[in-house]
């Protein structure tokens, strides 16, 4: 995993097994802390001398070099003599600490607090990283003062964000004690007083809430000579008038849901066909919540389709199938058997629809076939996508066109080198969806463009699409989006270079941990081993030999056998290796096969790989997935002799 550094408290470091690294004396620790403050930038030796001593001794520069040498021995104990340092590096006039973005607790903390919508669990974990005041032993040092102040303010903000997030979830009672302590320690923070009063009100303590606001007013007026701000004044007025807007959002939502559900059950008969269509609407919303919601939506969806078919009404069945227009970004199905059943049901329903049946229903069935047959080699998916798109454009139906374009995207992998084409699909989805308020498809468009611009090496544009997707997800409660944007940012850091293989592998392991509970087995299966293999391929290291490769096993196995020095078996594994499925990792799989073919001298496989990869010569292998990259396709083509 690599070394980990702590500055949220006394300065400390731990090795990849979690054992403390001895940092010697206070000036050694000061050098390390000063470099962490610089955030991977170079700090000139002269600056270090000025920061470490008020009155530098004659040999101060030599002393700094001695401190750096000792730190290097502690941080990279296995580095061979005279080998260049990879963590604490010499560059130009000074030194820099090239720590990974998640290797310093303060950097991780900042990302946790500012990197997405506030989630109580995430903020709770991040606040737990604090072991004391930031850069505790350097409180009086001028070079640490601004960073200490910034981190302290960020911590206080995180406490208030956590409280606000808890309140939004209806957890007012558990919020009160923390906020009470918070305002006692930091009485000038108006937002803390506001949150405490609101929490008390929502636990039924209206008098205590008003008392808190009066106490806040007295402190501000008597100690600072200022009146409370508008948010505090408005809250006091709302509490006095028992404004309905002060009710806990979760409570209000639960009340409305219960009342609506009761009315529905009372007025719509248990056997009414309308219930099937209403159910699909619920499942569509459930699917974007992630985790168990996505899995439950898949299971109930197939049951709803089966129930509709039993009724023998093809137009109803078409509506039930076509209403589940949940955007799909990953090109490998989470449940291939279920996907095949859904595509078959859509085909049967298409055949049963009367010739003069609604064209929109026909287009939705065709789009469903295109999406559910993704990652297969059948030409039917491409035909269905093209037909659905044509109908949607003719009807000038934005929502239908967005769904059809999702199908077109899923079928845009018949050969390598189509990133620019897919970028165009994403661009149209973004423009169309933003005009017509189709939020989930707007997110899909940004994710498609993130992938495509990454494949084309345009990471500046890809960064913008990642940020746009995160903003939309935060405003619209779409938690699965960050799974893809978090993985993208690890890919981005790896593609940029400058990190060690161990640092990149650690970053991939961190983001992979999220895949256990997102309900996307088609994404999770074999992905972490593949990501680690991509790191090793780019760094010229042997493949990991023990891993569950999932669907990527045929293309990874030859490199694993080569890592075990089993060249003859690797050659046998390459013989007749299948073409990769037409999906986001098509180029990456061919590049793995190409690397192994060159190593064992398999001219036939090399020729197949060369022919397949040639159209993608200007792309980064695998980066079109938004998850991993093996590096430029052109490099592999050079190895293959083009």
Residue pairs with C-beta under 8 A, 6 or more apart in sequence:
1 16
1 502
1 505
1 506
1 509
2 16
2 100
2 103
2 500
2 502
2 503
2 506
3 13
3 14
3 15
3 16
3 21
3 75
3 87
3 99
3 103
4 13
4 14
4 103
4 104
4 105
5 11
5 12
5 13
5 32
5 36
5 97
5 99
5 103
5 104
5 105
6 12
6 13
6 14
6 104
6 105
6 129
6 131
7 33
7 36
7 104
7 105
7 106
7 134
7 135
8 105
8 106
8 109
8 129
8 130
8 131
8 132
8 134
8 151
9 130
9 131
9 132
9 133
9 134
9 136
10 131
10 132
10 136
10 137
11 23
11 29
11 32
11 33
11 36
11 135
11 136
11 137
11 138
12 20
12 23
12 131
13 20
13 21
13 23
13 32
13 74
13 75
14 20
14 21
15 21
16 502
21 74
21 75
22 74
23 29
23 32
23 71
23 74
24 67
24 70
24 71
24 74
26 137
27 52
27 63
27 67
28 67
28 70
28 71
29 137
30 51
30 52
30 138
30 141
31 48
31 52
31 64
31 67
31 68
31 71
31 95
32 71
32 97
33 135
33 138
33 144
34 43
34 48
34 51
34 52
34 143
34 144
35 43
35 88
35 95
35 96
35 97
36 97
36 99
36 104
36 106
37 135
37 143
37 144
37 147
38 96
38 97
39 107
40 96
40 97
40 98
40 99
41 96
42 91
42 92
42 93
42 94
42 95
42 96
43 94
43 95
43 96
44 92
44 93
44 94
45 61
45 64
45 65
45 93
45 94
45 95
46 61
46 93
46 94
47 94
48 64
48 94
48 95
49 56
49 60
49 61
49 64
50 56
51 141
51 142
51 143
52 60
52 64
53 60
57 63
68 88
68 95
71 88
72 79
72 85
72 87
72 88
75 87
75 88
76 85
76 86
76 87
76 88
79 85
79 86
86 98
86 500
87 97
87 98
87 99
87 500
88 95
88 96
88 97
88 98
89 95
89 96
89 97
89 98
98 498
98 499
99 107
100 493
100 499
100 503
100 504
100 506
100 507
101 107
101 108
101 111
101 493
101 507
102 108
102 111
102 506
102 507
102 510
103 503
103 506
105 129
106 134
106 147
106 151
108 126
108 129
109 126
109 129
109 130
109 151
109 154
109 155
109 158
110 151
110 154
112 122
112 123
112 125
112 126
112 158
113 123
113 126
113 154
113 157
113 158
113 161
114 154
116 470
116 474
116 482
117 473
117 474
118 161
118 162
118 164
118 165
119 165
120 162
120 165
120 166
120 169
120 171
123 158
123 161
123 162
123 165
124 162
126 158
127 155
127 158
127 159
127 162
130 155
133 139
133 148
133 152
134 147
134 148
134 151
134 152
134 155
135 141
135 144
135 147
135 148
138 144
138 148
139 148
156 182
156 186
156 189
156 192
159 178
159 182
159 192
160 182
160 189
160 191
160 192
160 195
162 178
163 175
163 178
163 179
163 182
163 192
163 195
163 199
164 195
166 172
166 174
166 175
167 175
167 195
167 198
167 199
167 202
167 248
168 249
168 250
169 250
170 202
170 248
170 249
170 250
170 251
170 254
172 198
172 199
172 200
172 202
172 203
172 248
173 199
173 203
175 195
175 199
176 196
176 199
176 200
176 203
179 192
179 195
179 196
179 199
180 196
182 189
182 192
182 196
183 189
183 192
183 193
183 196
183 212
183 216
186 192
187 216
187 219
187 223
188 219
188 220
188 224
190 216
190 220
190 228
190 229
190 231
190 232
191 231
193 212
193 213
193 215
193 216
193 232
194 231
194 232
194 235
196 212
197 209
197 210
197 212
197 213
197 216
197 235
197 236
197 239
198 209
198 235
198 246
200 206
200 208
200 209
200 212
201 209
201 239
201 246
202 246
202 247
202 248
206 239
206 242
209 239
210 236
210 239
210 240
213 228
213 232
213 235
213 236
213 239
216 228
216 232
217 227
217 228
217 232
220 226
220 227
220 228
221 227
227 233
228 236
238 245
238 246
239 246
264 278
268 274
268 275
268 278
273 311
273 313
273 316
276 304
276 307
276 308
276 316
276 320
277 316
277 319
277 320
277 323
279 300
279 304
280 301
280 304
280 320
280 323
280 324
281 323
283 296
283 297
283 300
283 301
283 304
283 324
284 297
284 323
284 324
284 325
284 326
286 293
286 294
286 296
286 297
287 293
287 294
287 297
287 298
287 324
287 326
288 294
288 326
288 440
288 478
288 480
289 477
289 479
289 480
290 479
290 480
290 483
290 518
290 519
291 517
291 518
291 519
292 519
293 519
294 334
294 480
294 518
294 519
294 520
295 519
297 326
298 334
298 335
298 338
301 324
301 342
302 338
302 341
302 342
304 320
305 317
305 320
305 321
305 342
305 345
306 345
308 316
308 317
308 320
308 321
309 317
309 345
309 348
309 349
311 317
314 349
314 352
314 353
314 354
314 357
315 353
315 357
315 358
315 361
317 345
317 349
317 352
318 349
318 350
318 353
318 357
318 358
318 361
318 362
318 364
318 365
319 361
321 342
321 345
321 346
321 349
321 364
321 365
321 368
322 361
322 364
322 365
322 367
322 368
323 364
324 368
325 364
325 367
325 399
325 402
325 403
325 406
326 440
327 406
327 440
327 441
327 443
327 444
328 371
328 374
328 406
328 410
328 444
329 444
329 447
329 448
329 451
329 484
330 520
330 522
330 523
330 584
331 374
331 375
331 410
331 413
331 582
331 583
331 584
332 374
332 375
332 522
332 523
332 525
332 551
332 581
332 583
333 339
333 372
333 374
333 375
333 522
334 519
334 520
334 521
334 522
334 523
335 521
335 522
336 522
339 372
339 373
339 374
340 372
340 373
342 368
342 372
343 368
343 369
343 372
343 373
346 365
346 366
346 368
346 369
346 372
347 369
349 365
350 362
350 365
350 366
353 361
353 362
353 365
359 391
359 394
359 395
360 391
360 395
360 397
360 400
362 391
363 387
363 388
363 391
363 392
363 395
363 400
363 404
364 388
364 400
364 403
366 384
366 385
366 387
366 388
366 391
366 404
366 407
367 384
367 385
367 388
367 400
367 403
367 404
367 406
367 407
368 407
369 380
369 381
369 384
369 407
370 381
370 382
370 384
370 385
370 388
370 404
370 406
370 407
370 408
370 410
370 411
371 406
371 407
371 410
373 380
373 381
373 384
373 410
373 411
374 381
374 410
374 411
374 583
375 413
375 581
375 582
375 583
376 581
376 582
377 581
377 582
381 407
381 410
381 411
382 411
382 414
384 407
385 404
385 407
385 408
385 410
385 411
386 408
388 403
388 404
388 407
388 408
389 401
389 404
389 405
389 407
389 408
391 400
391 404
392 400
392 401
392 403
392 404
393 401
398 432
398 433
398 435
398 436
398 438
399 436
399 438
401 432
402 429
402 432
402 433
402 438
402 441
403 441
405 425
405 428
405 429
405 432
405 441
406 429
406 441
406 444
408 425
409 422
409 425
409 426
409 429
409 448
412 418
412 421
412 422
412 425
413 582
413 583
413 584
413 586
414 582
415 582
415 612
415 615
416 586
416 587
416 590
416 612
416 613
416 614
416 615
416 616
416 619
416 633
417 587
417 614
417 615
417 616
417 617
417 618
417 619
418 615
419 451
419 452
419 455
419 456
419 616
419 619
419 624
420 452
420 456
422 448
422 451
422 452
422 624
423 448
423 449
423 452
423 453
423 456
425 445
425 448
426 444
426 445
426 446
426 447
426 448
426 449
426 451
426 452
426 465
427 445
427 449
428 445
429 441
429 442
429 444
429 445
429 448
430 442
430 445
430 446
430 449
431 445
432 438
432 441
432 445
433 439
433 441
433 442
433 444
433 445
434 442
439 472
439 476
439 478
440 476
440 478
442 472
443 469
443 472
443 473
443 478
443 481
446 465
446 466
446 468
446 469
446 472
447 465
447 469
447 481
447 484
447 485
447 626
449 461
449 462
449 465
450 462
450 465
450 466
450 469
450 484
450 485
450 488
450 626
451 462
451 584
451 623
451 624
451 625
451 626
452 624
453 459
453 461
453 462
453 465
454 462
454 488
454 491
454 492
454 495
454 620
454 623
454 624
454 626
454 629
455 619
455 620
455 623
455 624
456 618
456 619
456 620
457 619
457 620
457 623
457 632
459 492
459 495
459 496
462 488
462 492
462 626
463 492
466 485
466 488
466 489
469 481
469 484
469 485
470 481
470 482
470 485
472 478
472 481
473 479
473 481
473 482
480 518
480 520
483 514
483 515
483 518
483 520
483 523
484 626
484 627
486 511
486 514
487 511
487 626
487 627
488 626
488 627
490 504
490 507
490 508
490 510
490 511
490 531
491 623
491 626
491 627
491 628
491 629
493 499
493 504
493 507
494 504
494 507
494 534
494 535
494 538
494 628
494 629
495 620
495 623
495 629
499 507
500 539
501 535
501 536
501 539
501 541
504 535
504 539
505 532
505 535
508 528
508 531
508 532
508 535
509 528
512 527
512 528
512 531
515 523
515 524
515 527
515 528
516 524
518 524
525 550
525 551
526 547
526 548
526 549
526 550
526 551
526 552
526 553
527 550
527 627
529 544
529 547
529 548
529 549
529 550
529 552
529 556
530 549
530 552
530 556
530 585
530 588
530 628
531 627
531 628
532 544
532 547
533 543
533 544
533 547
533 556
533 559
533 592
534 588
534 622
534 628
534 629
534 630
535 541
536 542
536 543
536 544
537 543
537 559
537 591
537 592
537 595
537 630
537 631
538 629
538 630
538 631
542 559
542 562
542 563
543 556
543 559
543 560
543 562
543 563
544 560
544 563
545 560
545 563
545 564
547 556
547 560
549 556
549 557
551 581
552 585
552 589
554 573
554 577
554 578
555 577
555 580
555 589
555 590
555 592
555 593
556 592
557 570
557 573
558 570
558 571
558 573
558 574
558 577
558 592
558 593
558 596
558 597
558 600
559 570
559 592
559 595
559 596
561 567
561 569
561 570
561 573
562 570
562 596
562 599
562 600
567 599
567 600
570 596
570 599
570 600
571 600
571 601
571 602
573 596
574 593
574 596
574 597
574 600
574 602
574 605
575 602
575 604
575 605
577 593
577 605
579 608
579 612
580 586
580 589
580 590
584 624
584 625
584 626
585 622
585 625
585 628
586 612
587 613
587 616
587 619
587 621
587 622
587 624
587 633
588 621
588 622
588 625
588 628
588 629
588 630
590 609
590 612
590 613
590 621
591 609
591 613
591 621
591 622
591 630
591 633
591 636
592 630
593 605
593 608
593 609
594 605
594 606
594 609
594 610
594 613
594 636
594 639
594 640
595 636
595 639
596 602
596 605
597 603
597 605
597 606
597 609
597 640
598 606
598 639
598 640
606 640
606 641
609 636
609 640
610 637
610 640
610 641
610 642
613 621
613 633
613 636
613 637
613 640
614 637
614 642
616 633
617 633
617 634
617 637
618 633
618 634
619 632
619 633
620 629
620 630
620 631
620 632
620 633
621 629
621 630
621 631
621 632
621 633
621 636
622 628
622 629
622 630
623 629
630 636
